[in-house]
Amino acid sequence: SEDVLSKDAGECAICLEELQQGDTIARLPCLCIYHKGQVFLRMHIQFQKVTFSGCIDEWFEVNRSCPEHPSD
């Protein structure tokens, strides 16, 4: 399911960028969370969000399981 992160939650296992409060995320049935509908561009010291397909969207183009729980 897709929702908005209510508090910072560590790093995304796909892109290794921080999952931050307010990010759009996908929460899988195993309860793992990943960025959805956004990618990050590093510009100097700041991060700026740009809307494209997100980490989990790209992952699911070639995989049908959780990146952290492939046997589920």
N, CA, C and O atoms as a DFTB+ gen file, in Angstrom:
288 C
 N C O
     1  1       0.847      -1.186       0.000
     2  2       0.000       0.000       0.000
     3  2       0.883       1.236       0.000
     4  3       2.050       1.176       0.388
     5  1       0.327       2.345      -0.433
     6  2       1.070       3.596      -0.526
     7  2       0.601       4.532       0.569
     8  3      -0.601       4.688       0.788
     9  1       1.558       5.165       1.266
    10  2       1.181       6.192       2.218
    11  2       2.346       7.140       2.463
    12  3       3.385       7.034       1.810
    13  1       2.177       8.059       3.394
    14  2       3.195       9.067       3.684
    15  2       3.831       8.733       5.020
    16  3       3.130       8.442       5.990
    17  1       5.135       8.771       5.076
    18  2       5.879       8.409       6.274
    19  2       5.661       9.452       7.370
    20  3       5.841      10.647       7.138
    21  1       5.275       9.000       8.554
    22  2       4.970       9.918       9.653
    23  2       6.191      10.302      10.481
    24  3       6.150      11.284      11.222
    25  1       7.290       9.531      10.362
    26  2       8.531       9.886      11.061
    27  2       9.711       9.266      10.320
    28  3       9.538       8.303       9.573
    29  1      10.899       9.807      10.520
    30  2      12.096       9.272       9.883
    31  2      12.232       7.786      10.210
    32  3      11.904       7.360      11.317
    33  1      12.719       6.990       9.238
    34  2      12.742       5.539       9.432
    35  2      14.006       4.866       8.903
    36  3      13.928       3.752       8.385
    37  1      15.153       5.503       9.018
    38  2      16.381       4.860       8.556
    39  2      16.541       4.981       7.057
    40  3      16.016       5.910       6.442
    41  1      17.277       4.030       6.459
    42  2      17.535       4.140       5.028
    43  2      16.729       3.143       4.208
    44  3      16.365       2.068       4.684
    45  1      16.464       3.522       2.980
    46  2      15.798       2.661       2.015
    47  2      16.812       1.611       1.564
    48  3      17.917       1.964       1.154
    49  1      16.458       0.338       1.632
    50  2      17.378      -0.742       1.274
    51  2      17.660      -0.802      -0.222
    52  3      18.575      -1.509      -0.647
    53  1      16.894      -0.076      -1.023
    54  2      17.115      -0.093      -2.469
    55  2      18.074       1.022      -2.880
    56  3      19.088       0.756      -3.525
    57  1      17.761       2.278      -2.509
    58  2      18.602       3.401      -2.948
    59  2      19.596       3.854      -1.883
    60  3      20.501       4.636      -2.172
    61  1      19.432       3.363      -0.647
    62  2      20.304       3.682       0.487
    63  2      20.209       5.138       0.946
    64  3      21.050       5.597       1.718
    65  1      19.190       5.870       0.476
    66  2      18.923       7.226       0.962
    67  2      17.996       7.133       2.165
    68  3      17.273       6.150       2.325
    69  1      18.019       8.153       3.004
    70  2      17.193       8.158       4.204
    71  2      15.706       8.216       3.866
    72  3      15.292       8.933       2.956
    73  1      14.916       7.457       4.607
    74  2      13.459       7.547       4.555
    75  2      13.077       8.624       5.565
    76  3      13.250       8.436       6.770
    77  1      12.557       9.753       5.079
    78  2      12.306      10.898       5.939
    79  2      10.824      11.187       6.062
    80  3      10.037      10.889       5.164
    81  1      10.461      11.774       7.195
    82  2       9.077      12.165       7.442
    83  2       8.553      12.940       6.238
    84  3       9.217      13.847       5.735
    85  1       7.356      12.575       5.780
    86  2       6.736      13.233       4.638
    87  2       6.994      12.554       3.307
    88  3       6.328      12.869       2.321
    89  1       7.961      11.613       3.250
    90  2       8.220      10.882       2.006
    91  2       7.036       9.989       1.665
    92  3       6.399       9.431       2.558
    93  1       6.738       9.854       0.381
    94  2       5.741       8.891      -0.074
    95  2       6.420       7.529      -0.084
    96  3       7.496       7.359      -0.658
    97  1       5.771       6.559       0.562
    98  2       6.360       5.232       0.688
    99  2       5.390       4.145       0.249
   100  3       4.181       4.361       0.169
   101  1       5.942       2.986      -0.030
   102  2       5.151       1.772      -0.224
   103  2       5.455       0.885       0.977
   104  3       6.618       0.637       1.296
   105  1       4.403       0.408       1.641
   106  2       4.550      -0.501       2.773
   107  2       4.102      -1.873       2.294
   108  3       2.928      -2.072       1.981
   109  1       5.026      -2.814       2.236
   110  2       4.728      -4.157       1.736
   111  2       4.060      -5.001       2.823
   112  3       4.103      -4.631       3.996
   113  1       3.446      -6.122       2.458
   114  2       2.790      -6.986       3.447
   115  2       3.727      -7.434       4.581
   116  3       3.270      -7.682       5.697
   117  1       5.027      -7.539       4.302
   118  2       5.997      -7.930       5.336
   119  2       6.351      -6.754       6.254
   120  3       7.141      -6.904       7.187
   121  1       5.754      -5.572       5.978
   122  2       5.931      -4.323       6.728
   123  2       7.212      -3.576       6.386
   124  3       7.499      -2.555       7.012
   125  1       7.994      -4.046       5.414
   126  2       9.144      -3.279       4.940
   127  2       8.626      -2.049       4.194
   128  3       7.558      -2.089       3.582
   129  1       9.390      -0.960       4.251
   130  2       8.986       0.257       3.556
   131  2      10.095       0.749       2.635
   132  3      11.282       0.601       2.925
   133  1       9.672       1.344       1.509
   134  2      10.580       1.838       0.477
   135  2      10.006       3.108      -0.117
   136  3       8.801       3.348      -0.029
   137  1      10.868       3.934      -0.731
   138  2      10.385       5.117      -1.430
   139  2       9.444       4.699      -2.561
   140  3       9.667       3.685      -3.222
   141  1       8.410       5.477      -2.770
   142  2       7.490       5.235      -3.880
   143  2       7.208       6.561      -4.572
   144  3       6.906       7.559      -3.917
   145  1       7.306       6.567      -5.895
   146  2       6.946       7.742      -6.668
   147  2       7.902       8.906      -6.549
   148  3       7.519      10.043      -6.826
   149  1       9.141       8.656      -6.142
   150  2      10.126       9.738      -6.070
   151  2      11.522       9.173      -6.170
   152  3      11.762       8.020      -5.814
   153  1      12.424       9.971      -6.646
   154  2      13.846       9.643      -6.630
   155  2      14.569      10.862      -6.078
   156  3      13.983      11.939      -5.981
   157  1      15.815      10.705      -5.721
   158  2      16.561      11.793      -5.124
   159  2      17.739      12.168      -5.998
   160  3      18.421      11.299      -6.541
   161  1      17.974      13.444      -6.132
   162  2      19.158      13.942      -6.814
   163  2      20.004      14.663      -5.782
   164  3      19.498      15.525      -5.064
   165  1      21.268      14.331      -5.695
   166  2      22.163      14.990      -4.749
   167  2      22.692      16.253      -5.419
   168  3      23.329      16.184      -6.470
   169  1      22.429      17.394      -4.813
   170  2      22.906      18.665      -5.356
   171  2      23.685      19.368      -4.257
   172  3      23.101      19.870      -3.298
   173  1      24.992      19.402      -4.396
   174  2      25.896      19.959      -3.399
   175  2      25.649      19.229      -2.086
   176  3      25.818      18.011      -2.032
   177  1      25.258      19.923      -1.034
   178  2      25.061      19.280       0.264
   179  2      23.586      18.963       0.479
   180  3      23.255      18.153       1.345
   181  1      22.704      19.575      -0.281
   182  2      21.267      19.400      -0.090
   183  2      20.731      18.260      -0.939
   184  3      21.354      17.841      -1.915
   185  1      19.544      17.760      -0.539
   186  2      18.820      16.799      -1.371
   187  2      17.592      17.512      -1.909
   188  3      16.930      18.254      -1.184
   189  1      17.293      17.290      -3.167
   190  2      16.063      17.808      -3.725
   191  2      15.295      16.640      -4.312
   192  3      15.865      15.793      -4.999
   193  1      13.999      16.598      -4.038
   194  2      13.174      15.507      -4.550
   195  2      12.653      15.851      -5.934
   196  3      12.276      16.993      -6.197
   197  1      12.632      14.868      -6.810
   198  2      12.098      15.017      -8.153
   199  2      11.136      13.868      -8.362
   200  3      11.479      12.721      -8.074
   201  1       9.953      14.143      -8.851
   202  2       8.963      13.079      -9.005
   203  2       9.199      12.285     -10.281
   204  3       9.128      12.834     -11.380
   205  1       9.473      11.022     -10.140
   206  2       9.588      10.026     -11.198
   207  2       9.079       8.724     -10.601
   208  3       8.344       8.751      -9.613
   209  1       9.446       7.598     -11.168
   210  2       9.084       6.346     -10.513
   211  2      10.023       6.140      -9.328
   212  3      11.203       6.484      -9.398
   213  1       9.500       5.582      -8.249
   214  2      10.281       5.421      -7.035
   215  2      11.050       4.121      -6.990
   216  3      10.960       3.287      -7.890
   217  1      11.802       3.969      -5.930
   218  2      12.662       2.797      -5.749
   219  2      11.890       1.494      -5.918
   220  3      12.281       0.629      -6.703
   221  1      10.797       1.359      -5.180
   222  2      10.059       0.093      -5.198
   223  2       9.375      -0.116      -6.547
   224  3       9.207      -1.254      -6.986
   225  1       8.980       0.976      -7.208
   226  2       8.359       0.852      -8.538
   227  2       9.359       0.225      -9.516
   228  3       9.023      -0.698     -10.258
   229  1      10.582       0.738      -9.503
   230  2      11.613       0.197     -10.394
   231  2      11.979      -1.233     -10.020
   232  3      12.195      -2.065     -10.902
   233  1      12.051      -1.531      -8.725
   234  2      12.351      -2.890      -8.253
   235  2      11.313      -3.874      -8.787
   236  3      11.660      -4.944      -9.286
   237  1      10.030      -3.499      -8.675
   238  2       8.959      -4.402      -9.091
   239  2       8.856      -4.564     -10.606
   240  3       8.134      -5.443     -11.077
   241  1       9.563      -3.737     -11.381
   242  2       9.588      -3.947     -12.827
   243  2      10.319      -5.236     -13.176
   244  3      10.040      -5.844     -14.209
   245  1      11.267      -5.667     -12.312
   246  2      12.042      -6.878     -12.596
   247  2      11.956      -7.943     -11.505
   248  3      12.421      -9.066     -11.703
   249  1      11.367      -7.605     -10.356
   250  2      11.250      -8.546      -9.230
   251  2       9.830      -8.512      -8.684
   252  3       9.156      -7.485      -8.765
   253  1       9.380      -9.613      -8.137
   254  2       8.022      -9.650      -7.572
   255  2       8.034      -9.922      -6.074
   256  3       7.003     -10.287      -5.509
   257  1       9.172      -9.752      -5.426
   258  2       9.248     -10.023      -3.989
   259  2       9.908      -8.851      -3.285
   260  3      10.490      -7.976      -3.926
   261  1       9.816      -8.841      -1.974
   262  2      10.473      -7.829      -1.148
   263  2      11.982      -7.950      -1.311
   264  3      12.507      -9.063      -1.298
   265  1      12.697      -6.831      -1.465
   266  2      14.155      -6.906      -1.588
   267  2      14.852      -7.507      -0.360
   268  3      15.932      -8.087      -0.468
   269  1      14.215      -7.360       0.804
   270  2      14.817      -7.875       2.037
   271  2      14.284      -9.251       2.437
   272  3      14.867      -9.913       3.296
   273  1      13.188      -9.682       1.827
   274  2      12.571     -10.979       2.140
   275  2      12.191     -11.698       0.840
   276  3      11.005     -11.927       0.603
   277  1      13.148     -12.055       0.004
   278  2      12.840     -12.614      -1.310
   279  2      12.065     -13.926      -1.290
   280  3      11.425     -14.271      -2.283
   281  1      12.107     -14.650      -0.204
   282  2      11.395     -15.930      -0.160
   283  2       9.933     -15.789       0.277
   284  3       9.175     -16.757       0.222
   285  1       9.534     -14.585       0.712
   286  2       8.133     -14.366       1.153
   287  2       7.191     -14.258      -0.024
   288  3       5.988     -14.075       0.163
